[in-house]
Amino acid sequence: MHTKGLVVVITGASSGIGRAVALDFARRGASLVLAARGAEALEAAARECRAHRGTRAVVQPTDVSDAAAVAALARRAVAEFGRVDVWVSAAAVAVFGAVEDVPPEDVRRVLDVNVVGCVNAARAALPLMRAQGAGVLVDVASVLGLTGSPYNSAYTMSKHALRAFDACLRQELRLEGVRDVHVCTVLPPTVDTPFFRHVANRSGREVRAMPPVYTPERVARAVRGAVRRPRDEVVVGSAGHAVRLAATVAPGPLGRALAVKVDRTHFVRGGSAPQSAGTLYAPPPGPGSTRDGWHGAGRTAGRRLTGVTVLAAATAGAVRRTRRR
Protein backbone atom coordinates (compact mmCIF):
# COMPACT_ATOMS: atom_id res chain seq x y z
CA MET A 1 0.00 0.00 0.00
CA HIS A 2 1.47 3.37 -1.03
CA THR A 3 1.34 6.01 1.69
CA LYS A 4 0.70 9.07 -0.46
CA GLY A 5 -2.94 10.11 -0.32
CA LEU A 6 -3.87 7.71 2.47
CA VAL A 7 -6.34 8.83 5.13
CA VAL A 8 -4.68 8.04 8.46
CA VAL A 9 -6.25 8.32 11.92
CA ILE A 10 -3.71 8.46 14.74
CA THR A 11 -4.50 8.39 18.45
CA GLY A 12 -1.91 9.56 20.94
CA ALA A 13 -0.83 11.99 18.22
CA SER A 14 0.06 14.89 20.51
CA SER A 15 3.47 13.56 21.58
CA GLY A 16 5.98 10.75 21.39
CA ILE A 17 5.44 7.86 19.02
CA GLY A 18 2.01 9.05 17.85
CA ARG A 19 3.37 12.46 16.90
CA ALA A 20 6.35 10.89 15.14
CA VAL A 21 3.97 8.65 13.16
CA ALA A 22 1.90 11.70 12.18
CA LEU A 23 4.96 13.57 10.94
CA ASP A 24 6.23 10.53 9.06
CA PHE A 25 2.95 10.19 7.15
CA ALA A 26 2.72 13.98 6.69
CA ARG A 27 6.06 14.00 4.89
CA ARG A 28 4.56 11.52 2.42
CA GLY A 29 1.40 13.42 1.62
CA ALA A 30 -1.14 11.56 3.75
CA SER A 31 -4.36 13.16 5.01
CA LEU A 32 -4.39 13.02 8.80
CA VAL A 33 -6.94 12.92 11.58
CA LEU A 34 -5.06 13.47 14.83
CA ALA A 35 -6.50 12.54 18.22
CA ALA A 36 -5.34 12.92 21.82
CA ARG A 37 -6.67 14.39 25.04
CA GLY A 38 -4.57 17.59 25.08
CA ALA A 39 -5.94 20.17 22.63
CA GLU A 40 -2.92 22.50 22.76
CA ALA A 41 -0.38 19.77 21.99
CA LEU A 42 -2.68 18.30 19.36
CA GLU A 43 -2.92 21.63 17.52
CA ALA A 44 0.86 22.03 17.71
CA ALA A 45 1.34 18.59 16.17
CA ALA A 46 -1.13 19.40 13.42
CA ARG A 47 0.73 22.63 12.57
CA GLU A 48 3.96 20.66 12.20
CA CYS A 49 2.21 18.21 9.89
CA ARG A 50 0.59 20.94 7.77
CA ALA A 51 4.01 22.47 7.17
CA HIS A 52 4.63 19.62 4.73
CA ARG A 53 3.32 20.38 1.27
CA GLY A 54 0.17 18.54 0.27
CA THR A 55 -0.71 17.41 3.79
CA ARG A 56 -4.11 18.05 5.34
CA ALA A 57 -4.47 17.51 9.07
CA VAL A 58 -7.52 17.91 11.29
CA VAL A 59 -7.65 17.45 15.04
CA GLN A 60 -10.22 15.84 17.32
CA PRO A 61 -9.59 15.91 21.09
CA THR A 62 -10.40 12.36 22.19
CA ASP A 63 -10.09 10.16 25.25
CA VAL A 64 -9.73 6.72 23.68
CA SER A 65 -11.23 5.00 26.72
CA ASP A 66 -14.56 6.63 25.79
CA ALA A 67 -16.22 4.47 23.12
CA ALA A 68 -18.58 7.25 22.05
CA ALA A 69 -15.68 9.66 21.60
CA VAL A 70 -13.77 7.14 19.46
CA ALA A 71 -16.88 6.51 17.33
CA ALA A 72 -17.16 10.29 16.86
CA LEU A 73 -13.50 10.36 15.80
CA ALA A 74 -14.23 7.79 13.07
CA ARG A 75 -17.23 9.79 11.89
CA ARG A 76 -15.10 12.93 11.75
CA ALA A 77 -12.53 11.17 9.56
CA VAL A 78 -15.24 10.04 7.13
CA ALA A 79 -16.87 13.48 7.12
CA GLU A 80 -13.55 15.16 6.32
CA PHE A 81 -11.98 12.69 3.92
CA GLY A 82 -14.60 10.11 2.96
CA ARG A 83 -12.82 7.03 4.29
CA VAL A 84 -10.26 5.61 6.74
CA ASP A 85 -7.35 3.73 5.15
CA VAL A 86 -5.15 3.39 8.24
CA TRP A 87 -5.87 3.64 11.96
CA VAL A 88 -2.85 3.81 14.29
CA SER A 89 -3.51 3.43 18.01
CA ALA A 90 -0.53 4.92 19.86
CA ALA A 91 -2.18 6.36 22.98
CA ALA A 92 -0.77 4.82 26.16
CA VAL A 93 -0.30 5.54 29.85
CA ALA A 94 1.55 3.77 32.65
CA VAL A 95 2.02 3.68 36.40
CA PHE A 96 5.22 2.61 38.16
CA GLY A 97 5.15 0.92 41.55
CA ALA A 98 4.98 -2.43 43.29
CA VAL A 99 1.72 -4.28 42.73
CA GLU A 100 0.46 -3.69 46.27
CA ASP A 101 1.38 0.02 46.13
CA VAL A 102 -0.55 0.88 42.95
CA PRO A 103 -4.20 1.82 43.61
CA PRO A 104 -6.71 -0.38 41.77
CA GLU A 105 -8.17 2.66 40.04
CA ASP A 106 -4.75 3.38 38.49
CA VAL A 107 -4.57 -0.17 37.14
CA ARG A 108 -8.06 0.13 35.68
CA ARG A 109 -7.16 3.43 34.03
CA VAL A 110 -4.07 1.93 32.37
CA LEU A 111 -6.13 -0.95 31.02
CA ASP A 112 -8.93 1.38 29.91
CA VAL A 113 -6.53 3.48 27.82
CA ASN A 114 -4.07 0.87 26.60
CA VAL A 115 -6.46 -2.02 25.93
CA VAL A 116 -10.06 -0.80 25.89
CA GLY A 117 -8.90 2.20 23.83
CA CYS A 118 -7.69 -0.19 21.14
CA VAL A 119 -10.89 -2.23 21.39
CA ASN A 120 -12.87 0.98 20.83
CA ALA A 121 -10.66 1.83 17.85
CA ALA A 122 -11.17 -1.60 16.27
CA ARG A 123 -14.93 -1.39 16.73
CA ALA A 124 -14.94 2.03 15.05
CA ALA A 125 -12.45 1.37 12.26
CA LEU A 126 -13.05 -2.20 11.12
CA PRO A 127 -16.64 -1.74 9.88
CA LEU A 128 -15.42 1.15 7.72
CA MET A 129 -12.52 -0.87 6.37
CA ARG A 130 -14.74 -3.89 5.63
CA ALA A 131 -17.13 -1.65 3.69
CA GLN A 132 -14.21 -0.13 1.76
CA GLY A 133 -12.74 -3.57 1.10
CA ALA A 134 -9.32 -2.63 2.49
CA GLY A 135 -7.54 -1.02 5.42
CA VAL A 136 -4.83 -1.45 8.04
CA LEU A 137 -5.29 -1.25 11.80
CA VAL A 138 -1.96 -0.75 13.61
CA ASP A 139 -1.70 -1.10 17.39
CA VAL A 140 1.48 0.11 19.07
CA ALA A 141 2.22 -2.38 21.84
CA SER A 142 5.68 -3.04 23.38
CA VAL A 143 8.32 -5.75 23.68
CA LEU A 144 7.10 -5.95 27.29
CA GLY A 145 4.15 -7.76 25.75
CA LEU A 146 6.57 -10.67 25.32
CA THR A 147 7.81 -10.92 28.91
CA GLY A 148 7.36 -9.44 32.39
CA SER A 149 8.64 -6.28 34.02
CA PRO A 150 8.71 -5.48 37.75
CA TYR A 151 7.19 -2.24 39.08
CA ASN A 152 5.37 -1.73 35.75
CA SER A 153 2.80 -4.49 35.95
CA ALA A 154 -0.30 -2.66 34.68
CA TYR A 155 1.43 -1.42 31.53
CA THR A 156 3.08 -4.79 30.90
CA MET A 157 -0.21 -6.61 31.41
CA SER A 158 -1.90 -4.22 28.99
CA LYS A 159 0.62 -4.95 26.24
CA HIS A 160 0.21 -8.71 26.65
CA ALA A 161 -3.55 -8.19 26.42
CA LEU A 162 -3.18 -6.04 23.31
CA ARG A 163 -1.15 -8.71 21.51
CA ALA A 164 -3.82 -11.28 22.41
CA PHE A 165 -6.63 -8.98 21.28
CA ASP A 166 -4.98 -8.36 17.92
CA ALA A 167 -4.44 -12.09 17.43
CA CYS A 168 -8.16 -12.63 18.03
CA LEU A 169 -9.05 -9.91 15.52
CA ARG A 170 -6.85 -11.51 12.87
CA GLN A 171 -8.50 -14.87 13.45
CA GLU A 172 -11.99 -13.40 13.13
CA LEU A 173 -11.13 -11.55 9.91
CA ARG A 174 -9.62 -14.72 8.46
CA LEU A 175 -12.70 -16.77 9.33
CA GLU A 176 -14.89 -14.11 7.71
CA GLY A 177 -12.81 -14.31 4.55
CA VAL A 178 -11.75 -10.66 4.83
CA ARG A 179 -8.34 -10.67 3.15
CA ASP A 180 -7.53 -7.02 2.55
CA VAL A 181 -8.16 -5.67 6.03
CA HIS A 182 -5.07 -6.18 8.19
CA VAL A 183 -4.31 -5.94 11.91
CA CYS A 184 -0.67 -5.27 12.76
CA THR A 185 0.94 -5.10 16.20
CA VAL A 186 4.16 -3.07 16.54
CA LEU A 187 6.48 -3.99 19.42
CA PRO A 188 9.07 -1.30 20.23
CA PRO A 189 11.61 -1.39 23.07
CA THR A 190 12.35 1.76 25.13
CA VAL A 191 11.73 4.91 23.08
CA ASP A 192 12.87 8.51 23.64
CA THR A 193 9.54 10.23 24.31
CA PRO A 194 7.99 12.33 27.12
CA PHE A 195 6.30 9.11 28.29
CA PHE A 196 8.66 8.61 31.25
CA ARG A 197 8.23 12.20 32.42
CA HIS A 198 4.45 11.78 32.31
CA VAL A 199 3.98 8.34 33.89
CA ALA A 200 2.14 7.95 37.16
CA ASN A 201 4.59 7.05 39.92
CA ARG A 202 3.69 5.14 43.07
CA SER A 203 7.20 3.72 43.57
CA GLY A 204 8.86 6.55 45.49
CA ARG A 205 11.78 6.26 43.05
CA GLU A 206 12.67 8.54 40.16
CA VAL A 207 11.90 6.86 36.82
CA ARG A 208 14.08 7.17 33.73
CA ALA A 209 14.15 5.57 30.28
CA MET A 210 15.81 2.15 30.47
CA PRO A 211 18.60 1.76 27.89
CA PRO A 212 18.95 0.97 25.08
CA VAL A 213 16.74 3.86 23.93
CA TYR A 214 15.45 4.15 20.36
CA THR A 215 14.07 7.20 18.58
CA PRO A 216 10.33 7.61 18.00
CA GLU A 217 11.15 8.13 14.32
CA ARG A 218 12.47 4.55 14.22
CA VAL A 219 9.13 3.30 15.49
CA ALA A 220 7.28 5.54 13.02
CA ARG A 221 9.20 3.93 10.15
CA ALA A 222 8.20 0.52 11.48
CA VAL A 223 4.56 1.60 11.55
CA ARG A 224 4.79 2.87 7.97
CA GLY A 225 6.45 -0.41 6.95
CA ALA A 226 3.60 -2.34 8.53
CA VAL A 227 1.13 -0.29 6.49
CA ARG A 228 3.01 -0.75 3.22
CA ARG A 229 3.57 -4.49 3.74
CA PRO A 230 1.19 -5.68 6.47
CA ARG A 231 2.50 -8.30 8.86
CA ASP A 232 0.99 -9.69 12.05
CA GLU A 233 3.73 -8.36 14.35
CA VAL A 234 6.66 -6.02 13.79
CA VAL A 235 9.48 -5.94 16.36
CA VAL A 236 11.55 -2.75 16.42
CA GLY A 237 15.33 -2.71 16.82
CA SER A 238 18.02 -5.19 17.78
CA ALA A 239 17.06 -4.94 21.45
CA GLY A 240 13.49 -5.84 20.60
CA HIS A 241 14.59 -8.83 18.54
CA ALA A 242 16.88 -9.97 21.36
CA VAL A 243 13.97 -9.90 23.79
CA ARG A 244 11.73 -11.78 21.36
CA LEU A 245 14.34 -14.50 20.80
CA ALA A 246 15.02 -14.89 24.50
CA ALA A 247 11.28 -14.95 25.27
CA THR A 248 10.96 -17.84 22.82
CA VAL A 249 13.94 -19.98 23.84
CA ALA A 250 14.48 -19.03 27.49
CA PRO A 251 11.52 -17.14 28.96
CA GLY A 252 12.40 -17.89 32.59
CA PRO A 253 16.03 -16.76 32.39
CA LEU A 254 14.95 -13.71 30.38
CA GLY A 255 12.50 -12.73 33.09
CA ARG A 256 15.14 -13.01 35.80
CA ALA A 257 17.71 -11.06 33.78
CA LEU A 258 15.23 -8.36 32.83
CA ALA A 259 14.03 -7.97 36.42
CA VAL A 260 17.57 -7.12 37.52
CA LYS A 261 18.04 -4.75 34.59
CA VAL A 262 14.80 -2.90 35.32
CA ASP A 263 15.64 -2.55 39.01
CA ARG A 264 19.12 -1.20 38.28
CA THR A 265 18.58 0.95 35.20
CA HIS A 266 14.90 2.01 35.02
CA PHE A 267 15.25 4.13 38.13
CA VAL A 268 17.70 6.90 38.99
CA ARG A 269 20.09 5.52 41.59
CA GLY A 270 19.40 7.26 44.89
CA GLY A 271 16.69 9.38 43.28
CA SER A 272 13.35 9.81 44.99
CA ALA A 273 10.03 10.95 43.57
CA PRO A 274 6.73 12.07 45.09
CA GLN A 275 3.52 10.13 44.65
CA SER A 276 1.96 11.24 41.37
CA ALA A 277 -0.91 10.29 39.07
CA GLY A 278 1.07 11.67 36.12
CA THR A 279 -1.09 11.88 33.02
CA LEU A 280 -3.39 8.98 33.90
CA TYR A 281 -6.43 11.17 34.38
CA ALA A 282 -5.55 14.42 32.61
CA PRO A 283 -3.27 15.35 29.70
CA PRO A 284 -0.04 17.27 30.31
CA PRO A 285 -0.12 21.02 29.64
CA GLY A 286 1.84 22.67 26.87
CA PRO A 287 2.55 22.07 23.18
CA GLY A 288 4.00 18.58 23.59
CA SER A 289 7.01 17.11 21.80
CA THR A 290 8.18 14.03 19.98
CA ARG A 291 11.38 13.39 21.93
CA ASP A 292 12.44 14.07 25.52
CA GLY A 293 16.25 13.93 25.43
CA TRP A 294 16.79 10.30 26.49
CA HIS A 295 18.29 9.22 23.19
CA GLY A 296 21.70 10.90 22.73
CA ALA A 297 22.46 10.19 19.07
CA GLY A 298 26.21 10.02 19.52
CA ARG A 299 25.96 7.31 22.12
CA THR A 300 23.03 5.35 20.73
CA ALA A 301 24.93 2.58 18.93
CA GLY A 302 27.04 1.88 22.00
CA ARG A 303 24.04 1.88 24.29
CA ARG A 304 22.15 -0.51 22.04
CA LEU A 305 25.10 -2.86 21.70
CA THR A 306 25.78 -2.76 25.43
CA GLY A 307 22.13 -3.26 26.33
CA VAL A 308 21.63 -6.17 23.96
CA THR A 309 24.94 -7.77 24.95
CA VAL A 310 24.21 -7.48 28.67
CA LEU A 311 20.71 -8.89 28.23
CA ALA A 312 21.93 -11.75 26.06
CA ALA A 313 24.80 -12.56 28.42
CA ALA A 314 22.55 -12.47 31.48
CA THR A 315 20.00 -14.70 29.79
CA ALA A 316 22.66 -17.14 28.61
CA GLY A 317 24.15 -17.27 32.09
CA ALA A 318 20.78 -17.94 33.63
CA VAL A 319 20.18 -20.74 31.09
CA ARG A 320 23.51 -22.34 32.00
CA ARG A 321 22.75 -22.14 35.72
CA THR A 322 19.31 -23.64 35.16
CA ARG A 323 20.80 -26.53 33.18
CA ARG A 324 23.40 -27.25 35.88
CA ARG A 325 20.63 -27.56 38.42
Residue pairs with C-beta under 8 A, 6 or more apart in sequence:
1 85
1 134
1 136
1 227
1 228
1 230
2 228
3 25
3 28
3 29
3 30
3 224
3 227
3 228
4 28
4 29
4 30
5 29
5 30
5 31
6 25
6 30
6 31
6 85
6 86
6 227
7 30
7 31
7 33
7 77
7 81
7 82
7 83
7 84
7 85
7 86
8 22
8 25
8 30
8 31
8 32
8 33
8 85
8 86
8 87
8 88
9 32
9 33
9 35
9 73
9 74
9 77
9 84
9 86
9 87
9 88
9 125
10 18
10 21
10 22
10 25
10 32
10 33
10 34
10 35
10 87
10 88
10 90
11 18
11 35
11 36
11 62
11 64
11 70
11 73
11 88
11 89
11 90
11 91
11 117
11 121
12 18
12 35
12 36
12 64
12 89
12 90
12 91
12 92
12 140
13 19
13 21
13 22
13 32
13 34
13 35
13 36
13 42
13 45
13 90
14 34
14 36
14 37
14 38
14 41
14 42
14 44
14 45
14 283
14 288
15 36
15 41
15 45
15 193
15 194
15 284
15 288
15 289
15 290
16 90
16 191
16 193
16 194
16 195
16 216
16 290
17 90
17 140
17 188
17 191
17 193
17 216
17 219
17 220
18 36
18 88
18 90
18 91
18 140
19 45
19 48
19 216
19 288
19 289
19 290
20 215
20 216
20 217
20 219
20 220
20 290
21 88
21 90
21 219
21 220
21 223
21 224
22 32
22 34
22 45
22 48
22 49
22 57
23 45
23 48
23 49
23 52
23 220
23 290
24 217
24 220
24 221
24 223
24 224
25 32
25 86
25 224
26 32
26 48
26 49
26 50
26 51
26 52
26 55
26 57
27 52
27 55
28 224
29 52
29 53
29 54
29 55
30 55
30 86
31 55
31 56
31 57
31 80
31 81
32 46
32 49
32 55
32 56
32 57
32 58
33 57
33 58
33 59
33 60
33 73
33 76
33 77
33 80
33 81
33 84
34 42
34 45
34 46
34 49
34 57
34 58
34 59
34 60
35 42
35 59
35 60
35 61
35 62
35 64
35 73
35 91
36 42
36 45
36 61
36 62
36 91
36 283
37 61
37 62
37 63
37 282
37 283
38 61
38 283
38 284
38 285
38 288
39 59
39 61
40 285
40 286
40 287
40 288
41 283
41 284
41 286
41 287
41 288
42 59
42 61
42 288
43 59
44 287
44 288
45 59
45 288
46 57
46 58
46 59
49 55
49 57
50 56
50 57
56 80
56 81
58 76
58 80
60 72
60 73
60 76
62 69
62 70
62 72
62 73
63 69
64 70
64 89
64 91
64 113
64 116
64 117
64 118
64 120
64 121
65 109
65 112
65 113
65 116
65 117
65 120
66 120
67 120
67 123
70 117
70 120
70 121
70 123
70 124
71 120
71 123
71 124
73 124
74 84
74 124
74 125
74 128
77 83
77 84
78 84
78 128
83 128
83 132
84 125
84 128
84 129
84 132
84 135
85 132
85 134
85 135
85 136
86 135
86 136
86 137
86 138
86 227
87 121
87 124
87 125
87 135
87 136
87 137
87 138
88 138
88 140
88 223
89 117
89 118
89 121
89 137
89 138
89 139
89 140
90 140
91 113
91 114
91 117
92 113
92 114
92 140
92 155
92 158
92 195
93 109
93 110
93 113
93 114
93 155
93 198
93 199
93 200
93 278
93 279
93 280
94 110
94 152
94 154
94 155
94 195
94 199
94 200
94 278
95 102
95 106
95 107
95 109
95 110
95 152
95 154
95 155
95 199
95 200
95 201
95 202
95 278
95 280
96 151
96 152
96 199
96 200
96 201
96 202
96 203
96 205
96 207
97 151
97 201
97 202
97 203
98 150
98 151
98 202
98 203
99 153
101 202
101 203
102 153
102 154
102 202
103 202
106 154
106 200
106 202
106 277
106 280
107 153
107 154
109 280
109 281
110 154
110 155
110 158
110 280
111 154
111 157
111 158
111 161
114 155
114 158
114 159
114 161
114 162
115 158
115 161
115 162
115 165
118 139
118 162
118 165
118 166
119 165
121 137
121 139
122 137
122 165
122 169
122 183
125 135
125 137
126 135
126 137
126 169
126 173
126 181
128 135
129 135
129 136
129 137
129 181
130 178
130 181
133 180
134 180
134 181
135 180
135 181
135 182
136 181
136 182
136 183
136 184
136 226
136 227
136 230
137 169
137 181
137 182
137 183
137 184
138 184
138 185
138 186
138 223
138 226
138 227
139 162
139 165
139 166
139 183
139 184
139 185
139 186
140 186
140 188
140 219
140 223
141 159
141 162
141 163
141 166
141 185
141 186
141 187
142 155
142 156
142 159
142 187
142 188
142 189
143 187
143 188
143 189
143 235
143 236
143 239
143 240
143 243
143 244
144 152
144 155
144 156
144 159
144 160
145 156
145 159
145 160
145 162
145 163
145 185
145 187
146 163
146 187
146 243
146 244
146 247
147 156
147 243
147 246
147 247
147 251
147 254
147 255
147 258
148 156
148 255
148 258
148 259
149 155
149 156
149 258
149 259
149 262
150 259
150 262
150 263
151 203
151 262
151 263
151 266
152 262
152 266
162 185
163 185
163 187
163 233
166 183
166 184
166 185
166 232
167 232
169 183
170 183
170 232
173 181
173 183
182 230
183 232
184 226
184 227
184 230
184 231
184 232
184 233
184 234
185 232
185 233
185 234
186 219
186 222
186 223
186 226
186 233
186 234
186 236
187 233
187 234
187 235
187 236
187 240
187 244
188 214
188 218
188 219
188 222
188 236
188 237
188 240
189 212
189 214
189 236
189 237
189 239
189 240
189 243
190 209
190 210
190 211
190 212
190 213
190 214
190 239
190 294
191 209
191 213
191 214
191 215
191 216
191 218
191 219
192 209
192 213
192 214
192 215
192 216
192 291
192 292
192 293
192 294
192 295
193 216
193 290
193 291
193 292
193 294
194 284
194 288
194 289
194 292
195 292
196 207
196 208
196 209
196 292
196 294
197 292
198 278
198 279
198 284
199 207
199 278
199 279
200 276
200 277
200 278
200 279
200 280
201 207
201 273
201 274
201 275
201 276
201 278
202 275
203 267
203 273
204 272
204 273
204 275
205 267
205 268
205 271
205 272
205 273
206 267
206 268
206 271
206 272
206 273
207 266
207 267
207 268
207 273
208 265
208 266
208 267
208 268
208 294
209 292
209 294
210 261
210 262
210 265
210 266
211 265
211 303
211 306
211 307
212 237
212 239
212 300
212 303
212 304
212 305
212 306
212 307
212 308
213 294
213 295
213 296
213 300
213 303
214 236
214 237
214 239
214 295
214 300
214 304
215 291
215 295
215 300
216 290
216 291
217 290
218 236
218 237
219 236
222 234
222 236
223 234
225 234
226 234
235 241
235 244
237 304
238 304
238 308
239 304
239 307
239 308
239 311
242 308
242 311
242 312
243 254
243 258
243 311
246 253
246 254
246 257
246 311
246 312
246 315
247 254
250 315
250 318
250 319
252 318
252 322
253 314
253 315
253 316
253 317
253 318
253 319
253 322
254 311
254 315
254 318
256 314
256 318
257 311
257 314
257 315
257 317
257 318
258 311
260 314
261 310
261 311
261 314
296 303
